[in-house]
């Protein structure tokens, strides 16, 4: 079973290697995915910041028509001339003009609120900011963007009021070359609609936060924006991020194994007040080696070579089955056949030479068991064929109990000059009494002869020559009857061969002696050996 066991070990090593490679692939895939996520989120945060500034500048261009409107400029001149309060007439004139102008702004760059501010920083006219509709006595001149606009600059900023607003401001001139008489301030609320517009234009999932709360969020198609709700718990730990504190943009953080985010602070006033935005991406993470099969799509599967996979499976399976047949199935079949011959009475023992490996040992144990059972029962087994006992041997070995070397046939001259040789007549063997005393295999006890002074019985080796002479005569006779030549077969060769086979059988089976008989098989004289226990 060596080859089969080697194949099992090889398959185990290959399987372990495949599992190891899958773990490596999982780690490499996740690491590469993390790198892609980090690069993508860094790019997204820059794109969102760029888009917000670009959109503010576009809205600033829409304020040109407000700044050049004569009614707005005239109202600001009248209010700036009054040091006490804003004249009611100037306020109404400015409100009416702003309402008409707002309707002309394109939808993509519309304003949620517009303010006309005189040079004192007071609000003269407004549109859309209902919170101050009944309280017009407030100023905006303290905001840096408004103050710069009153001095002739165009500015954009992010305000934190009841919510987050993007703001743009432009100066208003009454006459070209004169100092500004006021400024126009336009606001856009940062709400879910604003976040969705950014997500649609940039392809990034984005959310805005302030004071540890998420105020607005938007996500492109295929991304569940509710996954960004996790920033509420993560914001409390954001102050520990040194990149966020020093650079205004955090490293990649994971709200869950499948969602990565990067935080960035908003520019302008909102920077100082801790407001910011976060961009998120779905992280494609492989949780386990077997997850590759679930993550693969039809295109991935089509890239795999099915032919190679099938060939490897067939080759590995075929080789394993072949080795199993050679070392498992075939030996069992041969052992089964030997047992069937034993059960059918064709043999009285399992032919150990017909099987190999562990089955040969089993055959020997079965034969030993049969011998012990027969010995205990007091019976004797039928004569065994030497070929069954000793196994297959060459047809004409140097000394064989089955066939003996033949001399070359004499020439015709020699046949005429020499008379036909006659076979020697063996002496008639005398019966020898067999004592019942214990003796070793191949030995007998000599009779006690007190008168000869031999003392107690002496153990002498039994001489089977007389018996083998009879077997030799029978063998010569049967061979002649079968038409076989016997010229080169001498008794000395015959006796030597029987003696070697006898010793081998006694050593193998532990019997007392072996009796040889002659029989005919396939038209030729053969010998059988009958192990005898006494």
Buried (B, 14 or more C-beta within 10 A) or exposed (E): BEEBEEBBEEEEEEEEEEEEEBEEEBEEBBEEBBEBBBEBBBBBBBBBBEBBBEBBEEBBEBBEEBBEBEBBBBBBBBBBEEEEEBBEEBBEBBBBBBBEBBEEBEEEBBBBBBBBBBBBBBBBBBBBBEEEEEEBEEEBBEBEBBBBBBEEBBBBBBBBEEBBBBBBBBBBBBEEEEEBBBBBBBBBBBBBEBBBBBBEBBBBBBBBBBEEEBBBBBBBEEBEBEBBEBBBEBBEEBEEBEEBEEEBBBBBBBBEEEBBBBBBBBBBBBBEBBBBBBBBBBBBBBEEBEBBEEEEEEEEEEEEEEEEEEEEEEEBEEBBEEBBEEBEEEBEEBBEEBBEBBEEEEBBBBBBBBBBEEBBEBBBEBBEEBBEEBBEEEEEBEBBBBBBBBEEEEEEEEBBBBBBEEEEEEEEEEEEEEEEEEEEEBEEEEEEEEEEEEBEBBEBBEEEEEEEEEEEEEEEEBEBBBBBBBBBBBBBBBBEEEEBEBEEBEBEBBBEBBBEBBEBBBEBBEBBBBBBEBEEEEEEBBBBBBBEBE
